[in-house]
Amino acid sequence: MKKGLVVLLLLTVSFTMIFSFTVTMVTDAGGLGDQSFNDGTWQGVKKAGDELGIEYLVIQSNEQSDYVMNLSKAAENSDVVIAVGFLLEDAMKTVAPQYSDTHFIGIDMGEAGIPNVRTYSFKEQEGGFLVGFVAAAMSKTGIISAVGGMPIPPVKRYEIGFRAGAEAYNQLHGTNVQVIVGYTQSFTDIQKGKTMTEAQMSQGSDVILQIAGLCGLGVFNAVNEKGEGYFGLGADCDQDHIAPGRILASALKRIDNAAYFGIIDSYEGYFDGGLKVLGLVEDGIGIGEMKYTRDLVPEFVLLELKGLQSAVKDGELVIPQTEEELENFKIDF
């Protein structure tokens, strides 16, 4: 009887050891608590982890010099490593080949060309376009603006899409809404975000998009203090709740879905390397529900917005992602 019990226990331990599964997410320097990019990815990790009953961990990076060390540490003890953000791309390309049995998921990165690496990129220009259109429609001063962190490719796509959204409104309505753009060169300094927002408001901007991660919370602080007549715009996650009534809309980037499906595929044995690009068609991009502000937006604007989304999904409208494409952008569908 005792011998049988020992064998059963050994089999149970062996089964657990064989089928244990661990996911570790490595943040960029913005870390958890940014209510944006890192938090959004973490939501996807938690969702997959809870559904599958697996272990999930996070390693927070304090600065860019931490990236290689943190990714290596994660890979030593994990089946899946999530690298969050474009700034980790080079570090992941360095680390991943050294851990060929570990699956790496890179969020906001290009094609890695490494078999055990899957990357996700997004058509941020489509989300920027949607909130840019709403911003132009709602501006009372005829000036809107964007506060960026660093001009890395995903952020630039947001910016160009935002400007395209304003241009689309101008073309459809014969208006001349202007767009101011500035970069703080930081994704972590909230005060820099606030200071730049205040400077843009002093130039007449009354609707400001944050595309600066944790730094972007400063945009909302400035708009909230300014009060009536001024709005912020969120990015990546639905940020409307941060300053209810003062955030007009949020451009959604489903980074949570990217992390979730990447983990699920790895766990179920369907993981493959390569790049996956997500936009409106793939439900990887969208616009928030505008829970606190929808009633402020005229019905004709909401209808036009819906029509523009349909045009993008049907392939009738392509949102520019480069300066050259923006220069030649026309609403002609």
C-alpha positions as CSV (number, residue, x, y, z in Angstrom):
1,M,0.0,0.0,0.0
2,K,2.8,2.4,1.0
3,K,4.8,1.4,-2.1
4,G,1.8,2.2,-4.3
5,L,1.3,5.5,-2.7
6,V,5.0,6.5,-3.2
7,V,4.7,5.5,-6.9
8,L,1.5,7.6,-7.3
9,L,3.2,10.6,-5.6
10,L,6.2,10.3,-7.9
11,L,4.0,10.1,-10.9
12,T,2.1,13.2,-9.8
13,V,5.3,15.1,-9.2
14,S,6.7,14.0,-12.6
15,F,3.5,15.0,-14.3
16,T,3.5,18.5,-12.7
17,M,7.2,19.0,-13.6
18,I,6.6,18.0,-17.2
19,F,3.5,20.1,-17.7
20,S,4.3,23.2,-15.6
21,F,4.3,26.3,-17.8
22,T,5.6,29.8,-17.0
23,V,5.2,33.1,-18.7
24,T,7.3,36.1,-17.8
25,M,6.7,39.6,-19.1
26,V,9.6,42.1,-19.3
27,T,8.4,45.8,-19.3
28,D,10.1,48.7,-20.8
29,A,11.3,51.5,-18.6
30,G,7.8,52.9,-18.2
31,G,6.9,49.8,-16.1
32,L,3.5,48.8,-14.7
33,G,1.3,51.6,-13.6
34,D,1.5,53.5,-16.8
35,Q,-2.2,52.8,-17.4
36,S,-1.2,52.4,-21.1
37,F,1.2,50.2,-22.9
38,N,2.7,48.0,-20.2
39,D,-0.5,47.7,-18.2
40,G,-2.4,46.8,-21.4
41,T,0.0,44.0,-22.2
42,W,-0.1,42.8,-18.7
43,Q,-3.9,42.5,-18.8
44,G,-3.4,40.0,-21.7
45,V,-0.8,38.1,-19.8
46,K,-3.1,37.8,-16.7
47,K,-6.1,36.8,-18.8
48,A,-4.2,33.9,-20.5
49,G,-2.5,32.9,-17.2
50,D,-5.8,32.7,-15.3
51,E,-7.6,30.9,-18.0
52,L,-4.8,28.3,-18.4
53,G,-4.0,28.0,-14.7
54,I,-0.3,28.7,-15.4
55,E,2.3,30.8,-13.6
56,Y,2.9,34.3,-14.9
57,L,5.4,36.8,-13.7
58,V,6.7,40.3,-14.5
59,I,10.2,41.8,-14.5
60,Q,10.2,45.6,-14.5
61,S,13.0,47.4,-16.3
62,N,14.2,50.7,-14.8
63,E,16.3,51.8,-17.8
64,Q,17.3,50.6,-21.2
65,S,20.5,49.1,-20.0
66,D,18.4,46.5,-18.0
67,Y,16.8,45.0,-21.1
68,V,19.3,42.3,-22.0
69,M,19.8,41.2,-18.4
70,N,16.1,41.1,-17.7
71,L,15.2,39.2,-20.9
72,S,18.0,36.7,-20.1
73,K,16.8,36.2,-16.5
74,A,13.2,35.7,-17.8
75,A,14.3,33.2,-20.4
76,E,16.2,31.0,-17.9
77,N,13.0,30.2,-16.0
78,S,10.2,30.6,-18.5
79,D,8.5,28.9,-21.4
80,V,7.3,32.2,-22.9
81,V,8.9,35.6,-22.6
82,I,7.0,38.7,-23.5
83,A,9.1,41.7,-24.4
84,V,7.1,44.9,-24.2
85,G,7.9,47.7,-26.6
86,F,10.0,48.7,-29.6
87,L,12.9,49.8,-27.4
88,L,13.4,46.1,-26.3
89,E,13.7,44.9,-29.9
90,D,17.5,44.9,-30.2
91,A,17.9,43.2,-26.8
92,M,15.4,40.5,-27.7
93,K,17.2,39.8,-30.9
94,T,20.4,39.4,-28.9
95,V,18.9,37.1,-26.2
96,A,16.4,34.9,-28.1
97,P,18.9,32.9,-30.1
98,Q,20.6,31.9,-26.9
99,Y,17.4,30.3,-25.6
100,S,16.0,28.4,-28.6
101,D,13.6,26.3,-26.5
102,T,11.9,29.4,-25.1
103,H,9.2,31.3,-27.1
104,F,9.6,35.0,-27.3
105,I,6.7,37.4,-28.0
106,G,7.7,40.9,-29.0
107,I,5.1,43.6,-28.8
108,D,5.4,46.6,-31.1
109,M,8.3,45.1,-33.1
110,G,9.2,44.3,-36.7
111,E,10.1,41.0,-38.2
112,A,12.9,39.4,-36.1
113,G,13.8,36.5,-38.4
114,I,14.4,34.2,-35.5
115,P,12.4,30.9,-35.4
116,N,11.4,31.1,-31.7
117,V,10.3,34.7,-31.9
118,R,6.9,36.0,-32.8
119,T,6.4,39.8,-33.1
120,Y,3.3,41.9,-33.2
121,S,3.1,45.2,-35.0
122,F,0.0,47.4,-35.2
123,K,-1.5,49.9,-37.7
124,E,-1.4,52.7,-35.1
125,Q,-2.1,55.1,-37.9
126,E,-5.7,53.8,-38.0
127,G,-6.3,54.4,-34.3
128,G,-4.6,57.8,-34.5
129,F,-6.8,58.6,-37.5
130,L,-10.1,57.9,-35.7
131,V,-9.3,60.1,-32.7
132,G,-7.8,62.8,-34.9
133,F,-11.1,63.0,-36.8
134,V,-13.1,63.3,-33.6
135,A,-10.6,65.9,-32.2
136,A,-10.9,68.0,-35.3
137,A,-14.7,67.8,-35.2
138,M,-14.8,68.9,-31.5
139,S,-12.1,71.6,-31.5
140,K,-13.5,75.0,-30.8
141,T,-10.2,76.8,-31.5
142,G,-9.4,75.0,-34.8
143,I,-6.1,73.8,-33.3
144,I,-5.4,70.3,-31.9
145,S,-2.2,68.7,-30.9
146,A,-0.2,65.5,-29.9
147,V,2.4,65.0,-27.2
148,G,4.7,62.1,-28.1
149,G,7.3,60.3,-26.1
150,M,10.1,59.4,-28.5
151,P,9.6,59.4,-32.3
152,I,10.0,55.6,-32.7
153,P,8.0,54.0,-35.5
154,P,4.8,53.0,-33.6
155,V,4.5,56.5,-32.1
156,K,5.2,58.2,-35.5
157,R,2.4,56.1,-37.0
158,Y,0.1,57.3,-34.3
159,E,1.1,60.9,-35.1
160,I,0.7,60.7,-38.8
161,G,-2.6,58.9,-38.5
162,F,-3.8,61.7,-36.1
163,R,-2.8,64.4,-38.6
164,A,-4.6,62.4,-41.3
165,G,-7.8,62.3,-39.3
166,A,-7.8,66.0,-38.9
167,E,-7.1,66.3,-42.7
168,A,-10.0,64.0,-43.4
169,Y,-12.3,66.2,-41.4
170,N,-11.0,69.3,-43.2
171,Q,-11.6,67.8,-46.6
172,L,-15.1,66.6,-45.8
173,H,-16.2,69.9,-44.1
174,G,-14.1,72.6,-45.7
175,T,-12.4,73.5,-42.5
176,N,-8.8,74.2,-41.7
177,V,-8.1,72.5,-38.3
178,Q,-4.3,72.7,-37.6
179,V,-2.2,70.2,-35.7
180,I,0.7,70.9,-33.4
181,V,3.1,68.0,-32.6
182,G,5.8,67.8,-29.9
183,Y,8.0,65.1,-28.4
184,T,9.2,65.0,-24.8
185,Q,12.0,62.4,-25.6
186,S,10.7,60.4,-22.6
187,F,8.1,57.7,-21.9
188,T,8.4,58.1,-18.2
189,D,8.5,61.8,-17.2
190,I,5.0,62.8,-16.3
191,Q,6.0,66.4,-15.6
192,K,7.5,66.7,-19.1
193,G,4.2,65.6,-20.6
194,K,2.3,68.1,-18.5
195,T,4.7,71.0,-19.4
196,M,4.5,70.3,-23.1
197,T,0.7,70.1,-23.0
198,E,0.5,73.4,-21.2
199,A,2.8,74.9,-23.9
200,Q,0.5,73.5,-26.7
201,M,-2.6,74.9,-25.0
202,S,-1.0,78.3,-24.8
203,Q,-0.7,78.0,-28.6
204,G,-4.4,77.5,-28.9
205,S,-4.8,73.7,-28.8
206,D,-7.9,72.5,-27.0
207,V,-7.8,68.7,-27.8
208,I,-4.5,66.9,-27.1
209,L,-3.5,63.3,-27.9
210,Q,-1.1,61.6,-25.6
211,I,1.2,59.1,-27.3
212,A,3.9,59.1,-24.6
213,G,3.2,56.1,-22.3
214,L,3.6,57.0,-18.6
215,C,4.7,60.5,-19.6
216,G,1.4,60.9,-21.3
217,L,-0.4,61.0,-17.9
218,G,0.9,64.5,-17.7
219,V,-1.3,65.4,-20.6
220,F,-4.4,64.4,-18.6
221,N,-3.1,66.3,-15.6
222,A,-2.8,69.5,-17.6
223,V,-6.1,69.1,-19.3
224,N,-7.9,68.3,-16.1
225,E,-6.5,71.4,-14.4
226,K,-7.4,73.6,-17.4
227,G,-11.0,72.3,-17.2
228,E,-14.0,73.1,-19.3
229,G,-13.4,73.4,-23.0
230,Y,-10.2,71.3,-23.1
231,F,-9.9,67.5,-23.7
232,G,-7.3,64.9,-23.8
233,L,-7.1,61.8,-26.0
234,G,-5.9,58.4,-24.8
235,A,-3.9,55.8,-26.6
236,D,-3.3,52.0,-26.5
237,C,-5.8,51.3,-23.8
238,D,-9.2,52.9,-23.1
239,Q,-8.0,55.7,-20.8
240,D,-11.3,57.6,-20.5
241,H,-11.6,56.6,-16.8
242,I,-8.4,58.4,-15.8
243,A,-10.1,61.8,-16.1
244,P,-13.8,61.2,-16.7
245,G,-15.3,63.9,-19.0
246,R,-11.9,65.4,-19.8
247,I,-10.7,62.6,-22.0
248,L,-12.7,62.8,-25.3
249,A,-11.8,59.4,-26.7
250,S,-9.1,56.8,-26.7
251,A,-7.3,55.1,-29.7
252,L,-7.3,51.4,-28.9
253,K,-4.4,49.1,-29.7
254,R,-5.2,45.5,-28.7
255,I,-1.8,44.8,-27.1
256,D,-3.7,42.7,-24.6
257,N,-4.9,40.4,-27.4
258,A,-1.5,40.1,-28.9
259,A,0.0,38.9,-25.6
260,Y,-3.1,36.7,-24.8
261,F,-3.1,34.8,-28.2
262,G,0.6,34.5,-28.3
263,I,0.6,32.7,-24.9
264,I,-2.4,30.5,-25.9
265,D,-0.7,29.5,-29.1
266,S,2.5,28.6,-27.3
267,Y,0.7,26.6,-24.6
268,E,-1.4,24.7,-27.1
269,G,1.5,23.9,-29.4
270,Y,0.6,26.2,-32.3
271,F,3.3,28.8,-31.8
272,D,5.1,30.0,-34.9
273,G,7.7,32.7,-35.5
274,G,7.3,35.7,-37.7
275,L,5.5,39.0,-37.8
276,K,1.8,39.5,-37.3
277,V,0.4,43.0,-38.2
278,L,-2.9,44.0,-36.6
279,G,-5.3,46.8,-37.7
280,L,-9.0,47.6,-37.8
281,V,-9.6,44.6,-40.0
282,E,-8.1,42.2,-37.5
283,D,-9.8,44.0,-34.5
284,G,-6.3,44.9,-33.4
285,I,-7.1,48.7,-33.6
286,G,-10.2,50.6,-32.7
287,I,-11.6,53.6,-30.7
288,G,-13.0,53.5,-27.2
289,E,-16.7,53.7,-26.4
290,M,-16.4,57.3,-25.1
291,K,-18.3,56.4,-22.0
292,Y,-18.2,59.9,-20.5
293,T,-18.2,62.0,-23.6
294,R,-20.2,60.3,-26.3
295,D,-23.2,62.5,-25.7
296,L,-21.1,65.6,-26.4
297,V,-20.2,64.4,-29.9
298,P,-22.7,65.4,-32.7
299,E,-24.5,62.4,-34.2
300,F,-23.3,63.3,-37.7
301,V,-19.7,63.0,-36.5
302,L,-20.3,59.5,-35.1
303,L,-22.0,58.5,-38.3
304,E,-19.1,59.7,-40.4
305,L,-16.7,58.0,-38.0
306,K,-18.5,54.7,-38.5
307,G,-18.4,55.2,-42.3
308,L,-14.7,55.9,-42.2
309,Q,-14.1,52.7,-40.2
310,S,-16.1,50.7,-42.7
311,A,-14.2,52.2,-45.6
312,V,-10.9,51.1,-44.0
313,K,-12.1,47.6,-43.3
314,D,-13.4,47.3,-46.9
315,G,-10.1,48.5,-48.3
316,E,-11.6,51.6,-49.8
317,L,-9.6,53.9,-47.6
318,V,-5.9,53.5,-46.7
319,I,-4.7,55.5,-43.8
320,P,-1.2,57.0,-44.4
321,Q,1.7,56.0,-42.2
322,T,4.5,58.1,-43.7
323,E,5.0,61.8,-44.4
324,E,4.9,61.1,-48.1
325,E,1.6,59.2,-47.9
326,L,0.1,61.9,-45.7
327,E,1.1,64.6,-48.2
328,N,-0.9,62.8,-50.9
329,F,-3.8,61.7,-48.7
330,K,-7.2,62.3,-50.2
331,I,-10.7,61.2,-49.1
332,D,-12.1,60.0,-52.5
333,F,-14.1,56.9,-51.8
